[in-house]
Amino acid sequence: MGFKIIPHTADAGIEVWADSLAELFEEAARGMFQLIVPEGVNPIHKVVIEVHGDTYEDLLHDWLAELLYKFEVDKQLFCKFKTVELTDKRYIGEAYGEPYDPNRHVLELGIKAVTYHRLKIQEPPPNWRTDLIFDT
């Protein structure tokens, strides 16, 4: 599992890869929050998020968008993620983190939205992968 930052002209992007589809969802969320706050987030509280969609791309997009919403509205930062259930129409995931504390957390990048640009999940071999572009 892993991710790396990929160049994009106006926005921010990451390439994500994992051994399973569930791990891809977890790693994508970790990568997004690493862009926002690279370090210092503790997994104190758990939030459960359920999304529905017609494709895995829809599910991944909506999972990340819900996490971003939790950050923007509830000021929650996350650092650990776990898949509870993944079907072709539903994803349930857990996100662990803590409230944003301006005295401890340095916001690195402001992400406005998760986009569908370049969002295409590729199946093995050798592993599951996708690119994610975020509107900044």
GIQUI-V321866 format. One record per pair of residues at least 24 apart in sequence whose ideal C-beta (glycine too) atoms are under 10 Angstrom apart, sorted by the first residue. I is the first residue (numbers start at 0). J is the second residue. If there is no record, write none. Layout:
I,J
I,J
//
This chain:
0,25
0,26
0,29
0,126
0,127
1,26
1,29
1,30
1,126
1,128
2,26
2,27
2,29
2,30
2,31
2,33
2,34
2,128
2,129
2,131
3,30
4,30
4,33
4,34
4,108
5,117
5,130
5,131
5,132
7,114
7,116
7,117
7,130
7,132
7,133
7,135
9,132
9,134
9,135
10,110
10,111
10,112
10,114
10,116
10,132
10,133
10,134
10,135
11,35
11,107
11,108
11,109
11,110
11,131
11,132
11,133
11,134
11,135
12,114
12,116
12,117
12,130
12,131
12,132
12,133
12,135
13,129
13,130
13,131
13,132
13,133
14,117
14,128
14,129
14,130
14,131
15,59
15,120
15,126
15,127
15,128
15,129
15,130
15,131
16,121
16,125
16,126
16,127
16,128
16,129
17,123
17,126
17,127
17,128
17,129
18,123
18,125
18,126
18,127
19,82
19,85
19,123
19,126
19,127
20,55
20,58
20,59
20,82
20,85
20,90
20,120
20,122
20,123
20,127
21,80
21,81
21,82
21,83
21,84
21,85
21,90
21,92
21,127
22,80
22,82
22,126
22,127
23,55
23,59
23,82
23,85
23,120
23,121
23,122
23,126
23,127
23,128
23,129
24,55
24,58
24,59
24,62
24,63
24,80
24,81
24,82
24,85
24,90
24,92
24,120
24,127
24,129
25,62
25,79
25,80
25,81
25,82
25,92
25,93
25,94
26,80
26,127
26,128
26,129
27,59
27,60
27,62
27,63
27,66
27,80
27,113
27,118
27,120
27,129
27,131
28,59
28,62
28,63
28,65
28,66
28,67
28,77
28,78
28,79
28,80
28,81
28,82
28,92
28,94
29,77
29,78
29,79
29,80
29,94
30,63
30,131
30,133
31,62
31,63
31,66
31,67
31,70
31,77
31,80
31,108
31,110
31,113
31,131
31,133
32,63
32,66
32,67
32,70
32,76
32,77
32,78
32,79
32,80
32,94
32,96
32,110
33,78
33,107
33,108
34,107
34,108
34,109
34,110
34,131
34,133
34,135
35,66
35,67
35,70
35,76
35,77
35,99
35,104
35,106
35,107
35,108
35,109
35,110
35,133
36,70
36,76
36,77
36,78
36,96
36,99
36,103
36,104
36,105
36,106
36,107
36,108
37,104
37,105
37,106
37,107
37,108
38,78
38,104
38,105
38,107
39,76
39,78
39,97
39,100
39,103
39,104
39,105
40,75
40,76
40,77
40,78
40,79
40,95
40,96
40,97
40,99
40,100
40,103
40,104
41,76
41,78
41,79
41,95
41,96
41,97
41,103
42,77
42,78
42,79
42,80
42,93
42,94
42,95
42,96
42,97
43,78
43,95
43,96
43,97
43,98
44,75
44,77
44,94
44,95
44,96
44,97
44,98
45,77
45,79
45,81
45,93
45,94
45,95
45,96
46,73
46,75
46,77
46,92
46,93
46,94
46,95
46,96
47,81
47,83
47,91
47,92
47,93
47,94
48,80
48,83
48,90
48,91
48,92
48,93
48,94
49,83
49,84
49,89
49,90
49,91
49,92
50,88
50,89
50,90
50,91
50,92
51,86
51,88
51,89
51,90
52,87
52,88
52,89
52,90
53,87
53,88
54,87
54,88
54,118
54,119
54,120
55,85
55,86
55,87
55,88
55,90
55,118
55,119
55,120
55,122
55,127
55,129
56,115
56,118
56,119
56,120
56,129
57,88
57,90
57,115
57,118
58,85
58,86
58,87
58,88
58,89
58,90
58,92
58,120
59,90
59,113
59,115
59,118
59,120
59,129
59,131
60,112
60,113
60,114
60,115
60,118
60,131
61,90
61,113
62,90
62,91
62,92
62,94
62,113
63,110
63,112
63,113
63,114
63,118
63,131
63,133
64,112
64,113
64,114
65,90
65,92
65,94
65,113
66,92
66,94
66,96
66,113
67,110
67,111
67,112
67,113
67,133
68,113
69,94
69,96
70,94
70,96
70,99
70,106
70,110
71,109
71,110
71,111
71,112
73,98
73,99
74,98
74,99
74,100
74,101
74,104
75,99
76,100
76,103
76,104
76,106
108,133
108,135
109,133
109,134
109,135
110,134
110,135
111,135
//
